[in-house]
């Protein structure tokens, strides 16, 4: 007999046996010794993940439908048709029962595990990092920061550093939580100048280098001496000393600014004029700023804002040139 014929014969034989058992099962009453009834299950133990479903099949000796129950429905519930639903980690016994017989299936629901791509991170302020989480059952996770003022996290796990300090980002799924420790580092801050000297009205640009992405905050402790704008541009106001500070995330660096008193020099110390004569003074000011002129006696001589002297009548007077606290004098005699 060929192999093909043997195979067909085996299949036919199996089919016949199955058909006879089927007819016998459904059309012949079942009589157990001494009225013994029993239930056969398709499995007697099952390990499941939270959210999993599984159908428990029960065959009874009476041919009647078994009723199902769970010893702990909060762990694993079962419906009328034997569908088991895993709800939380733990153990439960699912029982299929008829009047005088029953069988049980031990169900273990595994705790959901969460795997993070990082358990701890260090960030510069203003920078971001994507924390990814994978659960053992594919369930979604939630993210939460213990200190949002230090580092916030969105629904996708993107962490954004807000200010130096430490916080914990907790990731949760199915009441299981894992954590990532987040440190927002103190920034490195370096100012390009520690001190600078300049005259009134002059400007100097200070620059700061920092590892933080936060915007530097500039400040002058004496705005009457020197001011600074939001970009670090310092303007001298009057002679004296001021401290310009720049602060990044609580870390400050200082620059001492000295506004120098200028030196004023007349080309000549004294002149003689006749009434109605005029004279153009020549003054050198080290700051390069224009001085303010005045006369000690305007009845004898006057002087305009450009330094032009006008003799009025006989006598002696002094011409002054002033700039930012410095003063020089020239004598004028009118004969």
C-alpha positions as CSV (number, residue, x, y, z in Angstrom):
1,X,0.0,0.0,0.0
2,X,1.4,3.4,-0.9
3,X,2.1,6.1,1.6
4,X,-0.7,8.3,0.2
5,X,-3.2,5.4,0.7
6,X,-2.0,4.8,4.3
7,X,-2.5,8.5,5.1
8,X,-6.0,8.7,3.7
9,X,-7.0,5.5,5.6
10,X,-5.7,7.0,8.9
11,X,-7.6,10.2,8.4
12,X,-10.8,8.4,7.6
13,X,-10.5,6.2,10.6
14,X,-9.9,9.2,12.9
15,X,-12.9,10.9,11.4
16,X,-15.1,7.9,12.1
17,X,-14.0,7.6,15.7
18,X,-14.6,11.3,16.3
19,X,-18.1,11.1,14.8
20,X,-19.0,8.2,17.0
21,X,-17.8,10.0,20.1
22,X,-19.7,13.2,19.1
23,X,-23.0,11.3,18.6
24,X,-22.4,9.4,21.8
25,X,-21.7,12.5,23.8
26,X,-24.7,14.5,22.6
27,X,-27.3,11.8,22.2
28,X,-26.5,9.3,24.9
29,X,-27.2,10.2,28.6
30,X,-24.1,10.2,30.8
31,X,-24.3,8.0,33.8
32,X,-21.4,8.2,36.3
33,X,-20.8,5.6,38.9
34,X,-22.7,6.4,42.1
35,X,-24.0,9.6,40.5
36,X,-20.5,11.1,40.2
37,X,-20.4,14.3,38.0
38,X,-17.3,15.9,36.8
39,X,-16.0,19.0,34.9
40,X,-13.0,19.0,32.5
41,X,-11.2,22.3,31.8
42,X,-9.0,23.2,28.8
43,X,-6.4,24.5,31.4
44,X,-6.0,24.4,35.1
45,X,-3.5,27.2,35.5
46,X,-3.0,30.4,33.6
47,X,-0.5,33.2,33.8
48,X,-1.8,36.5,32.5
49,X,-0.8,40.1,32.1
50,X,-3.0,43.0,33.3
51,X,-5.6,43.6,30.6
52,X,-5.3,40.2,29.0
53,X,-8.4,38.1,28.3
54,X,-8.7,34.3,28.1
55,X,-11.6,31.9,27.5
56,X,-11.8,29.0,30.0
57,X,-13.6,26.1,28.4
58,X,-15.5,23.7,30.6
59,X,-16.8,20.3,29.5
60,X,-19.2,18.6,31.9
61,X,-20.2,15.0,32.3
62,X,-23.8,15.9,32.3
63,X,-23.6,18.0,29.2
64,X,-25.0,20.9,31.1
65,X,-23.4,24.4,31.0
66,X,-21.1,25.1,33.9
67,X,-21.3,28.3,35.9
68,X,-18.2,30.3,36.4
69,X,-17.0,32.3,39.5
70,X,-13.8,34.0,40.6
71,X,-12.3,34.0,44.1
72,X,-11.1,37.5,43.6
73,X,-12.8,39.5,40.9
74,X,-10.6,42.5,41.6
75,X,-7.6,40.4,40.4
76,X,-9.3,38.4,37.6
77,X,-13.0,38.4,36.7
78,X,-14.9,35.8,34.7
79,X,-18.2,36.2,32.9
80,X,-21.0,33.7,32.1
81,X,-19.2,32.3,29.1
82,X,-15.9,31.7,30.9
83,X,-14.0,34.8,29.6
84,X,-11.4,35.7,32.2
85,X,-10.2,39.3,32.3
86,X,-7.0,40.1,34.2
87,X,-7.4,43.3,36.2
88,X,-4.5,43.7,38.6
89,X,-1.5,41.8,39.9
90,X,-2.2,38.9,42.2
91,X,-3.8,35.5,42.2
92,X,-7.3,34.2,41.8
93,X,-9.1,30.9,41.4
94,X,-11.6,30.6,38.6
95,X,-14.1,27.8,39.3
96,X,-16.4,26.1,36.7
97,X,-19.3,24.3,38.6
98,X,-22.2,22.1,37.9
99,X,-24.6,20.7,40.6
100,X,-22.4,17.9,41.8
101,X,-19.1,18.6,40.3
102,X,-16.6,21.4,39.7
103,X,-13.1,22.2,38.5
104,X,-10.8,25.1,39.1
105,X,-8.1,27.1,37.3
106,X,-5.4,28.9,39.2
107,X,-4.9,32.3,37.6
108,X,-1.8,34.4,38.3
109,X,-1.8,38.0,37.0
110,X,1.7,39.4,36.6
111,X,2.6,42.8,37.8
112,X,3.2,45.3,34.9
113,X,6.8,46.1,34.5
114,X,8.1,49.4,33.2
115,X,11.5,49.9,31.5
116,X,12.9,53.4,31.2
117,X,15.6,54.5,28.8
118,X,17.2,56.4,31.8
119,X,17.0,56.1,35.5
120,X,18.7,59.4,36.2
121,X,19.7,62.4,34.1
122,X,21.5,65.8,34.5
123,X,20.3,68.7,32.4
124,X,21.4,72.3,31.8
125,X,18.7,74.8,32.6
126,X,16.5,75.3,29.5
127,X,17.4,72.1,27.9
128,X,15.1,69.1,27.3
129,X,15.3,65.3,27.3
130,X,12.8,62.6,26.1
131,X,12.2,60.0,28.7
132,X,10.8,56.8,27.0
133,X,9.0,54.0,28.8
134,X,8.1,50.5,27.6
135,X,5.6,48.4,29.6
136,X,5.5,44.6,29.7
137,X,1.9,44.5,28.4
138,X,2.0,47.5,26.0
139,X,-0.2,49.7,28.2
140,X,0.2,53.4,28.1
141,X,2.0,55.3,30.9
142,X,1.5,58.6,32.7
143,X,4.4,61.0,33.6
144,X,4.6,63.3,36.6
145,X,7.2,65.6,38.1
146,X,7.5,66.0,41.8
147,X,8.8,69.6,41.4
148,X,7.5,71.2,38.2
149,X,9.3,74.5,39.1
150,X,12.6,72.6,38.6
151,X,11.7,70.3,35.7
152,X,8.4,69.8,34.0
153,X,7.3,66.7,32.0
154,X,4.6,66.5,29.3
155,X,2.4,63.6,28.4
156,X,4.9,62.2,26.0
157,X,7.8,62.1,28.6
158,X,9.6,65.2,27.4
159,X,11.4,66.7,30.3
160,X,12.2,70.4,30.3
161,X,14.6,71.9,32.8
162,X,13.3,75.1,34.5
163,X,15.8,76.0,37.2
164,X,18.7,74.4,39.1
165,X,17.7,71.8,41.6
166,X,16.5,68.2,41.8
167,X,13.2,66.5,41.1
168,X,11.8,63.1,40.4
169,X,9.8,62.1,37.3
170,X,7.5,59.2,38.1
171,X,6.2,57.0,35.4
172,X,3.0,54.9,36.1
173,X,1.1,52.2,34.4
174,X,-1.5,49.8,35.9
175,X,-0.6,51.1,39.4
176,X,3.0,50.2,38.9
177,X,5.5,53.1,39.1
178,X,9.1,53.7,38.4
179,X,11.2,56.9,38.7
180,X,13.8,58.9,37.0
181,X,15.9,61.3,39.1
182,X,16.4,64.6,37.4
183,X,19.1,67.1,38.3
184,X,19.1,70.5,36.7
185,X,22.7,71.7,37.0
186,X,24.0,75.0,38.3
187,X,25.3,76.8,35.3
188,X,28.8,77.9,34.5
189,X,28.9,81.7,34.2
190,X,31.8,83.7,32.9
191,X,32.0,87.5,32.4
192,X,34.4,88.8,29.8
193,X,35.5,91.7,32.1
194,X,36.1,92.0,35.8
195,X,36.7,95.7,35.8
196,X,36.6,98.6,33.4
197,X,37.4,102.4,33.4
198,X,35.7,105.0,31.2
199,X,34.6,108.6,31.1
200,X,31.1,110.0,31.3
201,X,28.9,109.2,28.3
202,X,31.2,106.5,27.1
203,X,29.9,103.0,26.6
204,X,31.3,99.5,26.9
205,X,29.8,96.1,26.0
206,X,30.0,93.3,28.5
207,X,29.4,89.8,27.4
208,X,28.6,86.6,29.4
209,X,29.2,83.0,28.5
210,X,27.0,80.4,30.3
211,X,26.1,76.8,29.9
212,X,22.5,77.6,30.7
213,X,19.9,78.6,28.1
214,X,18.3,81.1,30.5
215,X,18.5,84.7,29.6
216,X,21.1,86.6,31.7
217,X,19.8,89.4,33.9
218,X,22.0,92.6,34.1
219,X,21.9,95.1,37.0
220,X,23.8,98.2,38.2
221,X,24.1,98.9,41.9
222,X,24.5,102.7,41.2
223,X,22.5,103.8,38.2
224,X,23.6,107.4,39.0
225,X,27.2,106.3,38.1
226,X,26.7,103.7,35.4
227,X,23.7,102.0,33.8
228,X,23.4,98.7,32.0
229,X,20.8,97.5,29.5
230,X,19.4,94.0,29.0
231,X,22.2,93.2,26.6
232,X,25.0,94.1,28.9
233,X,25.8,97.6,27.3
234,X,27.2,99.8,30.1
235,X,26.8,103.6,29.9
236,X,28.9,105.9,32.1
237,X,26.7,108.6,33.8
238,X,29.0,110.4,36.1
239,X,32.4,110.0,37.9
240,X,32.3,107.4,40.6
241,X,32.3,103.6,41.0
242,X,29.5,101.1,40.3
243,X,29.2,97.4,40.2
244,X,27.6,95.8,37.2
245,X,26.3,92.3,37.9
246,X,25.0,89.6,35.6
247,X,22.9,86.7,37.0
248,X,22.0,83.4,35.4
249,X,19.9,80.9,37.4
250,X,21.0,82.5,40.6
251,X,24.7,82.5,39.8
252,X,26.2,86.0,39.6
253,X,29.4,87.5,38.2
254,X,30.5,91.2,38.7
255,X,32.4,93.9,36.9
256,X,33.6,97.0,38.7
257,X,33.0,100.1,36.6
258,X,35.0,103.2,37.4
259,X,33.8,106.4,35.7
260,X,36.9,108.6,35.7
261,X,37.0,112.3,36.5
262,X,38.4,114.1,33.4
263,X,41.4,116.4,33.2
264,X,40.6,119.9,31.9
265,X,43.3,122.2,30.6
266,X,43.1,125.7,29.1
267,X,45.6,126.5,26.4
268,X,46.6,129.7,28.3
269,X,46.2,130.5,32.0
270,X,45.4,134.2,31.5
271,X,44.6,136.8,28.8
272,X,44.2,140.6,28.5
273,X,41.4,142.1,26.5
274,X,40.0,145.5,25.8
275,X,36.3,146.3,26.2
276,X,34.3,144.8,23.3
277,X,37.1,142.5,22.3
278,X,36.3,138.8,21.9
279,X,38.4,135.7,22.3
280,X,37.9,132.0,21.5
281,X,39.1,129.8,24.3
282,X,40.9,126.6,23.6
283,X,40.3,123.9,26.1
284,X,41.4,120.2,26.2
285,X,39.1,117.7,28.1
286,X,40.5,114.2,28.5
287,X,37.1,112.7,28.3
288,X,36.4,114.2,24.9
289,X,33.2,115.7,26.3
290,X,32.3,119.3,25.8
291,X,32.8,121.4,29.0
292,X,30.3,123.8,30.5
293,X,31.6,127.3,30.6
294,X,30.9,130.1,33.1
295,X,32.1,133.6,34.1
296,X,32.8,134.7,37.6
297,X,31.6,138.2,36.7
298,X,29.4,138.7,33.6
299,X,29.7,142.5,34.0
300,X,33.3,142.2,33.0
301,X,33.3,139.2,30.6
302,X,30.8,136.8,29.3
303,X,31.3,133.4,27.6
304,X,29.0,131.4,25.5
305,X,28.4,127.6,25.4
306,X,31.1,127.2,22.7
307,X,33.8,129.0,24.8
308,X,33.8,132.4,23.0
309,X,34.7,135.2,25.5
310,X,33.3,138.7,25.1
311,X,34.9,141.6,27.1
312,X,32.4,144.0,28.5
313,X,34.2,146.6,30.8
314,X,37.4,147.0,32.6
315,X,38.1,144.7,35.4
316,X,39.2,141.2,36.3
317,X,37.2,138.0,36.0
318,X,37.6,134.2,35.8
319,X,36.4,131.9,33.1
320,X,35.6,128.3,34.3
321,X,35.3,125.1,32.3
322,X,33.6,122.2,34.1
323,X,33.0,118.6,33.1
324,X,31.8,115.8,35.3
325,X,33.2,117.1,38.6
326,X,36.4,118.5,37.2
327,X,37.0,122.3,36.8
328,X,39.7,124.5,35.3
329,X,40.1,128.3,35.5
330,X,41.5,131.0,33.2
331,X,42.0,134.6,34.2
332,X,40.7,137.4,32.0
333,X,41.8,141.1,32.5
334,X,39.9,143.8,30.7
335,X,41.8,147.1,30.4
